[in-house]
């Protein structure tokens, strides 16, 4: 069976009400910030129509009703009431794709966001980052947020099935830099069909590469399994297991101090579908959060040293 056919067969699409909005404190480019995360309902990722990525569940969540203009108005209302310092705008696809979010609506929305918002992260694939960026008139610092996942084209095309090359990412990065925009890159730890040590080495190379590229924020995402994805399909058949927290700790401890801000917020941590703890998941997540917020590896380095002492 072809990968494309398998991905279509295992999908579990469901109807969801949008926009989905929540507020939390997290590390951003300018420091620890109150961030508002907004996911608006659109026609979903264009790449999803061609099978999508092997680990991504989000385009399966179909809007009960698509009304982007209404969703953006509701997001604006929450911004005005919450007064966050950062906005993370998602669509389970590409906010910069005109077919998902009309650019006119996006421009109007960004021109009205409150003064409290200092950073805006806009989810997108690299092919939709173009010279339209100069038209986004807002006081806030805008960063396209791109799922590079890995700097290795073979891993991205065949393990993750992302559908673009590293050169596409670099082109988007250069366009963003031309207008003094930063870029946030997502890096995937342990894509499907990779062994733990292979995944560590791949992520290690990627974190070094994006530093040279000039990315401003990097989020390391340990792969987790959601229903309807290849990762979940393999996990439930005993053919995959998520990455280890020790692997993540080692990777982060070696890369704090680079020119970018390095973050990691694992989903489903401690559950069978998420990153595997060494022992105490609450303590490990506490140390991870402390290290990320302060951009200081010492909390996780101490944990790694304790592990060696007890071995």
Secondary structure, DSSP 8 states (H G I E B T S, - for coil): --HHHHHHHT---EEE-S-EEEEEEEEETTEEEEEEEEE---S--GGGGGT--SS--GGGEEESS--HHHHHHHHHHHHHHH--SEEEEE-SS-TT-TTTS-HHHHHHHHHTS-TT--EEEEE--GGG-SGGGGG---SSEEEEEEEEE-S-HHIIIIIS-----HHHHHHHHHHHHHTT-EEEEEEEES-TT--HHHHHHHHHHHHHHHHHHT-SEEEEEE----TTSHHHHHHTTTS----BHHHHHHHHHTTTTSSSEEE---TTTTSTTS-B-SS-HHHHHHHHHHHHHHT-THHHHHHHHHHHHH-
